[in-house]
Amino acid sequence: MPVAPAHSLEALIQALRRLPGVGAKSAARMAYHLLQRDRDGALQLSQALVQAVDHMRHCERCHTFTEAPICAICQNPQRDATRLCVVETPADQAAMERTGAFAGLYFVLMGRISPLDGIGPHDLGLKKLLDRASDGVVQEVILATNFTAEGEMTAHVMAQALKARGLRATRLARGVPVGSELEYVDLGTIAHALAERR
Ligand SMILES: [Zn+2]
């Protein structure tokens, strides 16, 4: 039975499916919700998207998202320029910032090495990182990529390249979470915490 095509609805659903983790059903649900219950929100979303795509760029020094050529952290003279922390994403950088425990600068990879997705070290700006870390001011590069298989591989490759240039690379320690009880911590974490005790 022929059905009248709903082109703009279909286009909206297809566009929403581009979001990570959104399948056909969720995309349709979001589209119906926006059109039926929140048209103001839909317009706000579309304007915010255009605004962000037009204005957000990568910081020339650390690669994170910023509206200025150099981001606020890189511009801050109070930060300790001798320490450079390498993270995978701006979200990881924000998590580090929330700890208040790190006063140095960052380099944001905007991803991780992932052979399955065809992402190698050079797609993550390895050369830019090496140049950045060789500025004569940086004394230590702290590799704070995630403790996943891909994050570990990324840290390993970066550490090798940094050390080959005579630069000091360190890795975040793995340990028992604050506030946890040993009997509930997984064995791998306990083993690492024991090996990296101090
Ligand atoms: Zn920056």
Boltz pocket constraint, residues with backbone or C-beta under 6 A from the ligand:
constraints:
  - pocket:
      binder: B
      contacts: [[A, 59], [A, 60], [A, 61], [A, 62], [A, 63], [A, 64], [A, 70], [A, 71], [A, 72], [A, 73], [A, 74], [A, 75], [A, 106]]
      max_distance: 6.0
